[in-house]
Amino acid sequence: MYADDERTREVGQPIVPAKSPNKAEEPAAEAMEGRGLAKGNSPERNALRTQGRESALSALERVRQAAKKDKKKRFTALLHHIYDVERLRAAYLEVKRGAAAGVDGETWEHYGEALEGNLHDLSHRLRRGAYRAKPVRRVYIPKVGKPGELRPLGVPALEDKIVQRATVEVLNAIYEQDFLGFSYGFRPGRSPHQALDALAVGITMKEGELGARCRHP
Protein backbone atom coordinates (compact mmCIF):
# COMPACT_ATOMS: atom_id res chain seq x y z
CA MET A 1 0.00 0.00 0.00
CA TYR A 2 1.43 3.41 -0.95
CA ALA A 3 0.89 6.84 0.53
CA ASP A 4 -0.36 8.34 -2.76
CA ASP A 5 -3.36 10.47 -1.85
CA GLU A 6 -3.70 13.82 -3.60
CA ARG A 7 -3.42 15.59 -0.24
CA THR A 8 -0.11 13.91 0.57
CA ARG A 9 1.77 13.45 -2.72
CA GLU A 10 5.43 14.39 -2.32
CA VAL A 11 6.52 16.37 -5.39
CA GLY A 12 9.77 15.12 -6.88
CA GLN A 13 10.26 12.52 -4.17
CA PRO A 14 9.74 8.74 -4.07
CA ILE A 15 6.55 7.50 -2.46
CA VAL A 16 7.22 5.63 0.78
CA PRO A 17 5.25 2.45 1.52
CA ALA A 18 3.06 2.83 4.58
CA LYS A 19 0.59 0.48 6.21
CA SER A 20 -0.21 -0.19 9.84
CA PRO A 21 -0.36 -3.89 10.70
CA ASN A 22 -3.67 -5.43 11.61
CA LYS A 23 -3.47 -6.05 15.33
CA ALA A 24 -6.25 -8.61 15.23
CA GLU A 25 -4.29 -10.75 12.76
CA GLU A 26 -0.87 -10.53 14.37
CA PRO A 27 0.75 -12.45 17.21
CA ALA A 28 1.81 -10.53 20.27
CA ALA A 29 5.43 -10.41 19.08
CA GLU A 30 4.42 -8.37 16.03
CA ALA A 31 1.68 -6.15 17.47
CA MET A 32 2.10 -2.39 17.59
CA GLU A 33 2.55 -1.02 21.07
CA GLY A 34 4.15 1.94 22.77
CA ARG A 35 7.63 1.87 24.28
CA GLY A 36 9.53 3.83 26.83
CA LEU A 37 13.07 5.09 26.37
CA ALA A 38 15.82 2.56 25.79
CA LYS A 39 17.18 0.94 28.92
CA GLY A 40 20.51 2.21 30.21
CA ASN A 41 20.37 5.76 28.84
CA SER A 42 21.64 8.61 31.00
CA PRO A 43 19.24 11.35 32.16
CA GLU A 44 21.17 13.89 30.04
CA ARG A 45 20.78 11.79 26.90
CA ASN A 46 17.11 11.24 27.62
CA ALA A 47 16.62 15.00 28.09
CA LEU A 48 18.17 15.71 24.69
CA ARG A 49 15.93 13.11 23.09
CA THR A 50 12.88 14.66 24.75
CA GLN A 51 13.81 18.13 23.44
CA GLY A 52 14.30 16.79 19.94
CA ARG A 53 11.05 14.88 20.11
CA GLU A 54 9.19 18.02 21.17
CA SER A 55 10.70 19.88 18.20
CA ALA A 56 9.55 17.14 15.81
CA LEU A 57 6.07 17.22 17.32
CA SER A 58 5.92 21.00 16.94
CA ALA A 59 6.64 20.69 13.22
CA LEU A 60 3.99 18.00 12.84
CA GLU A 61 1.53 20.06 14.85
CA ARG A 62 1.75 22.76 12.18
CA VAL A 63 0.77 20.14 9.59
CA ARG A 64 -2.11 19.03 11.81
CA GLN A 65 -3.39 22.57 12.23
CA ALA A 66 -3.16 23.26 8.49
CA ALA A 67 -5.15 20.10 7.73
CA LYS A 68 -7.75 21.01 10.31
CA LYS A 69 -8.10 24.57 9.00
CA ASP A 70 -8.46 23.62 5.33
CA LYS A 71 -9.99 20.21 4.58
CA LYS A 72 -9.17 20.56 0.87
CA LYS A 73 -5.54 21.56 1.35
CA ARG A 74 -3.03 19.55 -0.69
CA PHE A 75 0.22 18.74 1.09
CA THR A 76 3.13 18.53 -1.35
CA ALA A 77 6.14 18.51 0.98
CA LEU A 78 5.92 15.88 3.70
CA LEU A 79 8.95 13.68 3.18
CA HIS A 80 11.20 15.81 5.39
CA HIS A 81 8.86 15.08 8.30
CA ILE A 82 9.39 11.35 7.72
CA TYR A 83 13.18 11.41 7.51
CA ASP A 84 13.44 13.68 10.55
CA VAL A 85 15.89 11.89 12.85
CA GLU A 86 13.81 12.50 15.96
CA ARG A 87 10.74 11.04 14.33
CA LEU A 88 12.73 8.00 13.20
CA ARG A 89 14.08 7.61 16.74
CA ALA A 90 10.57 7.72 18.19
CA ALA A 91 9.46 5.13 15.63
CA TYR A 92 12.38 2.88 16.60
CA LEU A 93 11.42 3.10 20.27
CA GLU A 94 7.85 2.09 19.39
CA VAL A 95 8.99 -1.12 17.73
CA LYS A 96 8.56 -4.08 20.05
CA ARG A 97 11.98 -5.04 21.35
CA GLY A 98 11.41 -8.78 21.11
CA ALA A 99 9.79 -8.75 17.65
CA ALA A 100 11.04 -11.24 15.09
CA ALA A 101 13.81 -10.09 12.74
CA GLY A 102 13.24 -9.62 9.01
CA VAL A 103 15.19 -11.03 6.07
CA ASP A 104 18.36 -9.17 7.07
CA GLY A 105 18.38 -10.65 10.58
CA GLU A 106 18.64 -7.20 12.19
CA THR A 107 17.27 -7.08 15.73
CA TRP A 108 16.10 -4.16 17.84
CA GLU A 109 18.91 -4.65 20.35
CA HIS A 110 21.71 -4.87 17.75
CA TYR A 111 20.43 -1.86 15.80
CA GLY A 112 20.35 0.15 19.02
CA GLU A 113 24.04 -0.46 19.73
CA ALA A 114 24.85 2.17 17.09
CA LEU A 115 21.48 3.89 17.11
CA GLU A 116 22.56 7.44 16.30
CA GLY A 117 24.70 6.41 13.35
CA ASN A 118 22.05 4.03 12.04
CA LEU A 119 19.26 6.60 12.27
CA HIS A 120 21.30 9.31 10.56
CA ASP A 121 22.26 6.89 7.80
CA LEU A 122 18.61 5.91 7.35
CA SER A 123 17.59 9.57 7.30
CA HIS A 124 20.18 10.39 4.62
CA ARG A 125 19.02 7.49 2.44
CA LEU A 126 15.40 8.58 2.73
CA ARG A 127 16.31 12.17 1.95
CA ARG A 128 18.22 11.42 -1.25
CA GLY A 129 15.82 8.72 -2.45
CA ALA A 130 18.24 5.85 -1.92
CA TYR A 131 16.15 3.97 0.63
CA ARG A 132 14.75 0.68 -0.63
CA ALA A 133 12.41 -1.53 1.37
CA LYS A 134 13.63 -5.09 1.81
CA PRO A 135 11.61 -8.20 0.94
CA VAL A 136 9.24 -9.31 3.69
CA ARG A 137 10.24 -12.56 5.40
CA ARG A 138 7.42 -15.08 5.37
CA VAL A 139 6.88 -17.39 8.30
CA TYR A 140 4.02 -19.70 9.18
CA ILE A 141 2.32 -19.67 12.56
CA PRO A 142 -0.48 -21.84 14.01
CA LYS A 143 -4.05 -20.75 13.37
CA VAL A 144 -5.94 -19.92 16.53
CA GLY A 145 -8.63 -22.48 17.21
CA LYS A 146 -7.55 -24.73 14.31
CA PRO A 147 -4.99 -27.24 15.57
CA GLY A 148 -2.59 -28.43 12.89
CA GLU A 149 -3.33 -25.55 10.49
CA LEU A 150 -0.90 -22.74 9.72
CA ARG A 151 -1.27 -19.26 8.30
CA PRO A 152 1.39 -17.09 6.61
CA LEU A 153 2.78 -14.05 8.36
CA GLY A 154 4.97 -11.36 6.79
CA VAL A 155 7.83 -10.03 8.93
CA PRO A 156 9.29 -6.73 7.66
CA ALA A 157 12.91 -5.75 8.27
CA LEU A 158 13.52 -3.51 11.28
CA GLU A 159 14.30 -0.38 9.24
CA ASP A 160 11.16 -0.91 7.20
CA LYS A 161 9.14 -1.01 10.42
CA ILE A 162 10.77 2.25 11.52
CA VAL A 163 10.01 4.01 8.24
CA GLN A 164 6.45 2.69 8.18
CA ARG A 165 5.76 3.92 11.71
CA ALA A 166 7.23 7.34 10.97
CA THR A 167 5.11 7.57 7.81
CA VAL A 168 1.95 6.57 9.67
CA GLU A 169 2.55 9.27 12.28
CA VAL A 170 2.85 11.95 9.60
CA LEU A 171 -0.22 10.76 7.69
CA ASN A 172 -2.26 10.50 10.89
CA ALA A 173 -1.66 14.20 11.51
CA ILE A 174 -3.58 14.90 8.30
CA TYR A 175 -6.25 12.23 8.11
CA GLU A 176 -7.24 12.32 11.78
CA GLN A 177 -8.75 15.74 11.07
CA ASP A 178 -11.20 14.17 8.59
CA PHE A 179 -12.66 11.54 10.90
CA LEU A 180 -15.88 12.02 12.81
CA GLY A 181 -16.27 11.35 16.49
CA PHE A 182 -17.97 8.00 15.93
CA SER A 183 -15.12 6.62 13.77
CA TYR A 184 -13.09 4.04 15.69
CA GLY A 185 -11.49 1.66 13.16
CA PHE A 186 -7.67 1.61 13.01
CA ARG A 187 -7.29 5.00 14.71
CA PRO A 188 -4.56 5.83 17.26
CA GLY A 189 -5.80 5.73 20.83
CA ARG A 190 -9.08 4.03 19.90
CA SER A 191 -10.22 0.45 20.19
CA PRO A 192 -13.22 -1.83 19.49
CA HIS A 193 -14.02 -1.77 23.21
CA GLN A 194 -14.41 2.00 23.08
CA ALA A 195 -16.68 1.66 20.06
CA LEU A 196 -18.90 -0.76 21.99
CA ASP A 197 -18.96 1.58 24.98
CA ALA A 198 -19.99 4.48 22.72
CA LEU A 199 -22.70 2.34 21.16
CA ALA A 200 -24.06 1.38 24.58
CA VAL A 201 -24.17 5.04 25.58
CA GLY A 202 -25.78 6.01 22.27
CA ILE A 203 -28.57 3.49 22.69
CA THR A 204 -29.58 5.08 25.97
CA MET A 205 -29.26 8.71 24.82
CA LYS A 206 -31.73 10.92 23.05
CA GLU A 207 -31.16 11.57 19.35
CA GLY A 208 -30.10 15.22 19.84
CA GLU A 209 -27.64 14.38 22.60
CA LEU A 210 -26.12 11.56 20.54
CA GLY A 211 -25.55 13.86 17.55
CA ALA A 212 -23.76 16.35 19.77
CA ARG A 213 -21.48 13.63 21.18
CA CYS A 214 -20.59 12.42 17.68
CA ARG A 215 -19.68 15.90 16.52
CA HIS A 216 -17.55 16.59 19.58
CA PRO A 217 -15.73 13.40 20.69
WOVEN-V441695 format. One record per helix or strand. SS is the DSSP state (2 for helix, 1 for strand). FROM is the first residue (numbers start at 0). TO is the last residue. If there is no record, write none. Layout:
ss=(SS & SS)
from=(FROM & FROM)
to=(TO & TO)
//
This chain:
ss=(1 & 1 & 2 & 2 & 2 & 2 & 2 & 2 & 2 & 1 & 1 & 2 & 2 & 2)
from=(1 & 16 & 22 & 27 & 42 & 78 & 84 & 107 & 114 & 136 & 145 & 157 & 191 & 206)
to=(1 & 16 & 24 & 29 & 68 & 81 & 93 & 111 & 126 & 142 & 154 & 177 & 203 & 214)
//
